[in-house]
């Protein structure tokens, strides 16, 4: 019966967009039809949840979010097949940035689950960096979680980003963990690691804290989702923490940590899928031809 579910047209269109953007080398462009972004201004965000209202909403949102996550797992809408390297997360003794590939709205729930499974989840919180529009203009249940469940929204306002940076520094110095997607874009069910932006690594270098690189690999399960595509089974691969080098400058550490994160993700990809990491980007192929 499940096999007869037709493939959703919007997912087919998204896959076509991804295919085209990879050919064009535009890896940081989103492919989903998200709500338009409303600018987040400083007076409309309490990053550190200092007010009583913010604290109450956070507690409630996290309880609701935890129940939602449990239901996803119970109903096989989210399948975590295996977790490798949880000892790498356990060994961190300071605050840290967790980096992860971004390919599904539920991948943040996957990291949340793994964080709670680790020793860190007993005493620390996981804060999630999200896009501006998800905070300011996302409707309904998901919008409520985006606004209240330990999220750190980015902003197109420079004034707000000053407050964002202050909050991030404070949280890391407190010993908290922050999940950030350094690829910037979400490409649905895209299995390859995408080129990384430097922002996460700048933050880590500035705060002298490690980056914990997580790369989620996936297999088709034998279940078909409501969109007509196989539900994916996730293997969460947690790499060794990447620490800044005290002998290097902040800029040098930023670049070195980014390169190490990319290397770890590439190795996980190639080892899991048993294929070399290659892209269809036309410009890269033309450059290779010109060199030859």
C-alpha positions as CSV (number, residue, x, y, z in Angstrom):
1,X,0.0,0.0,0.0
2,X,2.8,2.4,1.0
3,X,4.6,1.9,-2.3
4,X,1.7,3.4,-4.2
5,X,2.1,6.8,-2.6
6,X,2.9,9.3,-5.5
7,X,6.0,11.4,-5.2
8,X,5.2,14.9,-4.0
9,X,5.6,17.5,-6.8
10,X,7.2,20.0,-4.4
11,X,9.9,17.5,-3.5
12,X,10.5,16.7,-7.1
13,X,10.9,20.4,-7.8
14,X,13.3,20.8,-4.9
15,X,15.5,18.0,-6.1
16,X,15.6,19.7,-9.6
17,X,16.6,23.0,-8.0
18,X,19.4,21.2,-6.0
19,X,20.7,19.5,-9.1
20,X,20.8,22.8,-11.0
21,X,22.4,24.7,-8.1
22,X,25.1,22.1,-7.7
23,X,26.0,22.4,-11.4
24,X,26.2,26.2,-10.9
25,X,28.3,25.9,-7.7
26,X,25.7,27.9,-5.7
27,X,25.8,25.8,-2.6
28,X,24.6,28.4,-0.1
29,X,21.2,29.1,-1.7
30,X,18.1,27.7,0.0
31,X,15.7,25.7,-2.2
32,X,12.6,25.6,0.0
33,X,9.7,28.1,-0.4
34,X,10.0,29.6,3.1
35,X,8.0,32.5,4.3
36,X,9.4,36.0,3.5
37,X,11.9,37.3,6.0
38,X,10.8,40.0,8.4
39,X,13.8,41.9,9.8
40,X,14.5,41.0,13.4
41,X,15.3,44.1,15.5
42,X,17.1,44.2,18.9
43,X,13.9,45.1,20.8
44,X,12.2,42.0,19.5
45,X,14.6,39.4,20.8
46,X,15.8,38.3,24.2
47,X,18.7,36.1,23.2
48,X,19.7,35.1,26.8
49,X,16.1,34.6,28.0
50,X,16.5,37.2,30.8
51,X,12.8,38.1,31.2
52,X,10.4,35.9,33.1
53,X,8.1,35.6,30.0
54,X,11.1,34.4,27.9
55,X,12.0,31.8,30.6
56,X,8.5,30.5,30.9
57,X,8.1,30.2,27.1
58,X,11.5,28.4,26.9
59,X,10.5,25.8,29.5
60,X,7.2,25.2,27.8
61,X,8.6,25.1,24.3
62,X,11.3,22.6,25.3
63,X,8.7,20.3,26.9
64,X,6.5,20.4,23.9
65,X,9.5,20.0,21.6
66,X,10.7,16.9,23.6
67,X,7.2,15.3,23.3
68,X,7.2,16.1,19.5
69,X,10.7,14.5,19.1
70,X,9.6,11.4,21.0
71,X,6.5,11.1,18.7
72,X,8.7,11.5,15.6
73,X,10.9,8.6,16.7
74,X,8.0,6.5,17.9
75,X,6.2,6.8,14.6
76,X,9.4,6.3,12.5
77,X,9.1,9.8,10.9
78,X,12.6,10.3,12.2
79,X,14.9,7.2,12.3
80,X,18.2,7.4,14.0
81,X,19.9,4.1,13.0
82,X,23.2,4.5,14.7
83,X,25.3,7.1,16.6
84,X,29.1,6.8,16.2
85,X,31.7,8.7,18.2
86,X,29.5,10.0,21.1
87,X,32.7,9.8,23.3
88,X,34.0,12.7,21.2
89,X,31.0,14.8,22.4
90,X,31.4,13.6,26.0
91,X,35.1,14.5,26.3
92,X,34.5,18.3,25.8
93,X,35.0,20.2,29.1
94,X,34.2,23.7,27.9
95,X,31.5,25.3,25.8
96,X,31.6,24.3,22.1
97,X,30.1,24.8,18.7
98,X,28.5,21.8,17.1
99,X,28.6,21.8,13.3
100,X,26.2,19.7,11.2
101,X,25.2,19.2,7.6
102,X,21.8,20.6,6.9
103,X,19.4,18.5,4.7
104,X,16.1,18.2,6.6
105,X,14.0,20.3,9.0
106,X,14.3,17.4,11.4
107,X,18.1,17.2,11.5
108,X,18.1,19.6,14.4
109,X,15.9,17.2,16.4
110,X,18.4,14.5,15.6
111,X,21.2,16.5,17.1
112,X,19.0,17.4,20.1
113,X,18.4,13.7,20.7
114,X,22.1,12.8,20.5
115,X,23.0,15.7,22.8
116,X,20.5,14.4,25.4
117,X,22.0,10.9,25.0
118,X,25.5,12.3,25.8
119,X,26.9,13.3,29.2
120,X,26.7,16.9,28.2
121,X,22.9,16.8,28.1
122,X,22.7,16.2,31.9
123,X,24.0,19.6,32.8
124,X,24.1,21.8,29.7
125,X,21.8,23.2,27.0
126,X,22.0,23.0,23.3
127,X,21.2,26.3,21.6
128,X,20.3,26.3,17.9
129,X,21.3,29.0,15.4
130,X,18.4,29.5,13.0
131,X,17.6,31.7,10.0
132,X,15.9,35.1,10.6
133,X,12.6,34.3,8.8
134,X,12.1,31.1,10.8
135,X,12.0,33.3,13.9
136,X,10.1,36.3,12.7
137,X,7.6,34.9,10.3
138,X,7.2,31.1,10.6
139,X,3.6,30.2,11.4
140,X,2.0,27.7,13.8
141,X,3.6,25.0,15.9
142,X,7.0,25.1,14.2
143,X,7.1,28.9,14.5
144,X,6.5,28.6,18.3
145,X,9.4,26.2,18.6
146,X,11.6,28.4,16.4
147,X,10.9,31.4,18.7
148,X,11.2,29.7,22.0
149,X,13.1,26.4,22.2
150,X,16.6,27.6,22.9
151,X,17.1,29.2,19.5
152,X,19.5,31.9,18.4
153,X,18.1,33.6,15.3
154,X,20.4,35.4,12.8
155,X,19.4,38.8,11.6
156,X,19.9,41.1,8.6
157,X,20.1,44.0,11.0
158,X,23.6,44.9,12.1
159,X,22.4,46.1,15.4
160,X,20.7,42.8,16.2
161,X,23.8,40.9,15.1
162,X,25.8,42.8,17.7
163,X,23.4,41.4,20.3
164,X,23.6,38.0,18.7
165,X,27.4,37.9,19.0
166,X,27.3,39.1,22.6
167,X,24.9,36.3,23.5
168,X,26.8,33.6,21.6
169,X,30.0,34.7,23.4
170,X,28.3,34.6,26.8
171,X,26.8,31.2,26.3
172,X,30.1,29.7,25.1
173,X,31.9,31.2,28.1
174,X,29.2,29.7,30.4
175,X,30.1,26.3,29.0
176,X,27.0,25.9,26.8
177,X,26.8,24.2,23.4
178,X,25.6,25.9,20.2
179,X,24.5,24.1,17.0
180,X,25.2,25.9,13.8
181,X,24.9,24.9,10.2
182,X,28.1,26.2,8.5
183,X,26.8,25.2,5.0
184,X,24.2,28.0,5.4
185,X,21.6,26.4,3.2
186,X,19.3,23.4,3.7
187,X,19.2,21.0,0.7
188,X,16.6,18.3,1.2
189,X,18.1,14.8,1.5
190,X,21.4,16.0,-0.1
191,X,24.1,13.5,1.0
192,X,27.3,15.4,0.1
193,X,29.0,17.9,2.4
194,X,28.7,21.4,1.0
195,X,31.4,24.1,1.2
196,X,31.5,25.7,4.7
197,X,31.2,29.4,5.7
198,X,33.7,30.8,8.1
199,X,31.2,32.2,10.7
200,X,31.1,29.3,13.1
201,X,34.9,28.9,13.1
202,X,35.4,32.6,13.7
203,X,33.2,32.3,16.8
204,X,35.0,29.3,18.0
205,X,38.4,30.9,17.5
206,X,37.4,34.1,19.2
207,X,36.1,32.2,22.2
208,X,38.9,29.7,22.3
209,X,36.5,26.8,22.3
210,X,36.4,23.6,20.2
211,X,34.2,22.7,17.2
212,X,32.5,19.3,17.4
213,X,32.0,18.3,13.7
214,X,28.9,16.1,13.1
215,X,28.1,14.7,9.7
216,X,24.9,12.7,9.3
217,X,24.9,10.0,6.7
218,X,21.7,8.3,5.5
219,X,20.2,5.2,3.9
220,X,16.8,4.6,2.4
221,X,14.6,2.7,4.8
222,X,12.0,0.3,3.6
223,X,9.2,2.7,4.6
224,X,7.7,5.3,2.3
225,X,6.9,8.7,3.7
226,X,3.8,10.9,3.0
227,X,5.8,12.6,0.3
228,X,6.2,9.3,-1.6
229,X,10.0,9.1,-1.0
230,X,11.7,6.6,1.2
231,X,12.1,7.7,4.8
232,X,15.8,8.0,5.6
233,X,17.7,6.2,8.3
234,X,20.3,8.4,9.9
235,X,23.8,7.5,11.1
236,X,25.1,10.3,13.3
237,X,28.9,10.5,12.9
238,X,30.5,12.6,15.6
239,X,34.1,13.6,14.9
240,X,37.0,14.4,17.2
241,X,36.7,18.0,18.7
242,X,38.7,20.5,16.7
243,X,40.5,22.8,19.1
244,X,42.0,26.2,18.3
245,X,45.8,26.4,18.5
246,X,47.1,28.9,21.0
247,X,50.1,29.6,18.9
248,X,48.0,30.8,15.9
249,X,46.1,34.1,15.4
250,X,42.3,34.2,15.4
251,X,42.3,34.3,11.6
252,X,44.7,31.4,11.2
253,X,42.7,29.3,13.7
254,X,39.4,30.2,11.8
255,X,40.8,28.9,8.6
256,X,42.5,25.9,10.1
257,X,39.4,24.8,12.0
258,X,37.3,25.2,8.9
259,X,39.7,23.1,6.8
260,X,39.8,20.4,9.4
261,X,36.0,20.3,9.7
262,X,35.8,19.9,5.9
263,X,38.4,17.1,5.9
264,X,36.5,15.2,8.6
265,X,33.2,15.5,6.8
266,X,34.7,14.5,3.5
267,X,36.3,11.4,5.1
268,X,33.0,10.4,6.7
269,X,31.2,10.8,3.4
270,X,33.7,8.7,1.4
271,X,34.0,6.0,4.0
272,X,30.2,5.6,4.5
273,X,29.1,5.8,0.9
274,X,32.2,4.1,-0.5
275,X,32.5,6.7,-3.3
276,X,34.8,9.7,-3.8
277,X,33.3,13.2,-3.0
278,X,32.7,14.8,-6.4
279,X,30.5,17.6,-7.5
280,X,28.7,18.3,-10.8
281,X,29.8,21.9,-10.7
282,X,30.4,22.9,-14.3
283,X,32.9,25.7,-13.6
284,X,35.1,23.3,-11.6
285,X,35.1,20.8,-14.5
286,X,36.0,23.5,-17.0
287,X,38.9,24.7,-14.8
288,X,40.2,21.1,-14.6
289,X,40.1,20.8,-18.3
290,X,41.9,24.1,-18.8
291,X,44.6,23.0,-16.4
292,X,45.0,19.7,-18.3
